[in-house]
Amino acid sequence: MKDWYAIAEKIAEWLKEQVKDSGAKGVVCGMSGGIDSSVVAALCKKAFPEKSLGLIMPCESREQDTADAMEFAEKIGIKYKKTDLSGPFREMLGAIGEKGDKVAEGNLKARLRMCTLYFFANKLNYLVVGSGNRSELMLGYFTKHGDGAVDLLPLGGLLKSEVRETAKALNVPEKIVGKAPSADLWEGQTDEAELGMSYEEIDAYLRGKESEIPEKLRKRIEKNRHKCGQPKIFEK
């Protein structure tokens, strides 16, 4: 049985090394009130007790998620700032002059959050720490230039089920650990409903416990492969 607290300590040390090597001073992360971002915030605080910043960025979000994020930030003692992006989101849609579908509008929310994170990162000479885990990265389940646009991914080597174990080791409250995972891109959105499979099923395939990958997972991986690499460059 793995010692998940010891693994969390190793990740925190890795964060310290990456920031030192970059010449930055600390880290900034988004806090949504969900399990992944809560684990990342706890790791950031562990690595940089005085130089970590959590940004809570509701954008037409559930009030309970915002409250959970603030409560957890206070529990672990991380410095945090709440910035409501609902107004800028609506103004942006107004400036564009047309409505998009829920996916396009949801991705806009993710990109507004990333702009906000990088504003503070630039101001403070911090690095942006993302909350993507291995399960999401393998499927390309993130917003390109949104939550996928980060400097460091401390959970990138952990499957979703392993993030849950790490959360328990770090004493993340059960009300956060037990939440239905959601990127908060539109009302009622959940990861597993959008993916059409539970993370338990997905992780089983990614661990190699199942011999054949489901067709819908294979198609998603192929479709989103462009998210995981650099832009294609024309060579004359």
URHUSUL-V428721 format. One record per residue. N is the residue number from 1. RES is the residue in one small letter. SS is DSSP state (helix for helix, strand for strand, loop for the rest). D_FIRST is the distance of its C-alpha to the first C-alpha in Angstrom with 2 decimals. Layout:
N:RES:SS:D_FIRST / N:RES:SS:D_FIRST
//
This chain:
1:m:loop:0.00 / 2:k:loop:3.79 / 3:d:loop:6.65 / 4:w:helix:8.95 / 5:y:helix:11.86 / 6:a:helix:11.92 / 7:i:helix:12.04 / 8:a:helix:14.79 / 9:e:helix:16.57 / 10:k:helix:16.68 / 11:i:helix:18.11 / 12:a:helix:20.62 / 13:e:helix:21.71 / 14:w:helix:22.17 / 15:l:helix:24.34 / 16:k:helix:26.41 / 17:e:helix:27.02 / 18:q:helix:28.08 / 19:v:helix:30.44 / 20:k:helix:31.91 / 21:d:helix:32.54 / 22:s:helix:34.30 / 23:g:loop:36.56 / 24:a:loop:35.57 / 25:k:loop:35.27 / 26:g:strand:32.45 / 27:v:strand:30.78 / 28:v:strand:31.71 / 29:c:strand:29.64 / 30:g:strand:30.52 / 31:m:loop:29.29 / 32:s:loop:29.75 / 33:g:loop:28.05 / 34:g:loop:25.29 / 35:i:helix:21.53 / 36:d:helix:21.56 / 37:s:helix:24.49 / 38:s:helix:23.23 / 39:v:helix:20.00 / 40:v:helix:22.33 / 41:a:helix:24.78 / 42:a:helix:22.29 / 43:l:helix:21.24 / 44:c:helix:24.96 / 45:k:helix:25.83 / 46:k:helix:23.23 / 47:a:helix:24.63 / 48:f:loop:28.25 / 49:p:loop:29.00 / 50:e:loop:32.71 / 51:k:loop:32.93 / 52:s:strand:30.91 / 53:l:strand:32.62 / 54:g:strand:31.41 / 55:l:strand:33.93 / 56:i:strand:34.19 / 57:m:loop:36.40 / 58:p:loop:37.33 / 59:c:loop:39.50 / 60:e:loop:40.81 / 61:s:loop:37.36 / 62:r:loop:36.30 / 63:e:helix:37.23 / 64:q:helix:34.12 / 65:d:helix:31.88 / 66:t:helix:34.03 / 67:a:helix:33.91 / 68:d:helix:30.10 / 69:a:helix:29.96 / 70:m:helix:32.49 / 71:e:helix:30.85 / 72:f:helix:27.46 / 73:a:helix:29.36 / 74:e:helix:31.07 / 75:k:helix:27.92 / 76:i:helix:26.31 / 77:g:loop:29.76 / 78:i:loop:30.00 / 79:k:strand:33.58 / 80:y:strand:34.31 / 81:k:strand:37.29 / 82:k:strand:38.11 / 83:t:loop:40.26 / 84:d:loop:41.43 / 85:l:loop:42.06 / 86:s:helix:43.65 / 87:g:helix:47.15 / 88:p:helix:46.66 / 89:f:helix:45.05 / 90:r:helix:48.11 / 91:e:helix:50.46 / 92:m:helix:48.87 / 93:l:helix:49.38 / 94:g:helix:52.93 / 95:a:helix:53.57 / 96:i:helix:52.35 / 97:g:loop:54.79 / 98:e:loop:52.96 / 99:k:loop:50.06 / 100:g:loop:47.15 / 101:d:loop:44.87 / 102:k:helix:41.75 / 103:v:helix:39.58 / 104:a:helix:42.04 / 105:e:helix:42.38 / 106:g:helix:38.64 / 107:n:helix:38.14 / 108:l:helix:40.94 / 109:k:helix:39.02 / 110:a:helix:36.00 / 111:r:helix:38.43 / 112:l:helix:40.19 / 113:r:helix:36.96 / 114:m:helix:36.26 / 115:c:helix:39.85 / 116:t:helix:39.31 / 117:l:helix:36.13 / 118:y:helix:37.97 / 119:f:helix:41.01 / 120:f:helix:39.12 / 121:a:helix:37.24 / 122:n:helix:40.66 / 123:k:helix:42.22 / 124:l:helix:39.62 / 125:n:loop:38.63 / 126:y:strand:35.03 / 127:l:strand:32.67 / 128:v:strand:31.57 / 129:v:strand:27.83 / 130:g:loop:26.93 / 131:s:loop:24.27 / 132:g:loop:23.92 / 133:n:loop:20.51 / 134:r:helix:19.90 / 135:s:helix:20.63 / 136:e:helix:23.94 / 137:l:helix:24.86 / 138:m:helix:24.49 / 139:l:helix:26.80 / 140:g:loop:29.12 / 141:y:loop:28.61 / 142:f:loop:30.15 / 143:t:loop:33.71 / 144:k:loop:35.28 / 145:h:loop:36.71 / 146:g:loop:35.12 / 147:d:loop:31.46 / 148:g:loop:31.01 / 149:a:loop:33.34 / 150:v:loop:31.26 / 151:d:loop:30.81 / 152:l:strand:27.06 / 153:l:loop:24.08 / 154:p:loop:21.00 / 155:l:loop:19.03 / 156:g:loop:20.57 / 157:g:loop:17.56 / 158:l:loop:15.28 / 159:l:loop:15.71 / 160:k:helix:16.93 / 161:s:helix:13.89 / 162:e:helix:11.87 / 163:v:helix:14.84 / 164:r:helix:14.46 / 165:e:helix:11.00 / 166:t:helix:12.72 / 167:a:helix:15.72 / 168:k:helix:14.20 / 169:a:helix:12.93 / 170:l:loop:16.53 / 171:n:loop:18.15 / 172:v:loop:19.86 / 173:p:loop:21.93 / 174:e:helix:21.11 / 175:k:helix:24.52 / 176:i:helix:23.49 / 177:v:helix:19.97 / 178:g:loop:21.63 / 179:k:loop:24.60 / 180:a:loop:25.60 / 181:p:loop:24.98 / 182:s:loop:28.41 / 183:a:loop:30.11 / 184:d:loop:33.01 / 185:l:loop:35.58 / 186:w:loop:37.72 / 187:e:loop:38.02 / 188:g:loop:35.57 / 189:q:loop:33.65 / 190:t:loop:30.00 / 191:d:helix:27.81 / 192:e:helix:26.90 / 193:a:helix:30.57 / 194:e:helix:31.74 / 195:l:helix:29.26 / 196:g:loop:29.99 / 197:m:loop:26.38 / 198:s:loop:23.34 / 199:y:helix:20.52 / 200:e:helix:18.29 / 201:e:helix:20.80 / 202:i:helix:21.17 / 203:d:helix:17.52 / 204:a:helix:17.48 / 205:y:helix:20.46 / 206:l:helix:19.23 / 207:r:loop:16.10 / 208:g:loop:18.71 / 209:k:loop:17.86 / 210:e:loop:21.51 / 211:s:loop:24.30 / 212:e:loop:26.84 / 213:i:loop:26.69 / 214:p:loop:28.78 / 215:e:helix:32.20 / 216:k:helix:31.93 / 217:l:helix:28.82 / 218:r:helix:30.58 / 219:k:helix:33.67 / 220:r:helix:31.89 / 221:i:helix:30.25 / 222:e:helix:33.68 / 223:k:helix:35.55 / 224:n:loop:33.45 / 225:r:helix:33.13 / 226:h:helix:35.91 / 227:k:helix:33.79 / 228:c:helix:31.42 / 229:g:loop:34.12 / 230:q:loop:37.21 / 231:p:loop:40.51 / 232:k:loop:42.54 / 233:i:loop:45.37 / 234:f:loop:48.70 / 235:e:loop:49.80 / 236:k:loop:53.57
//
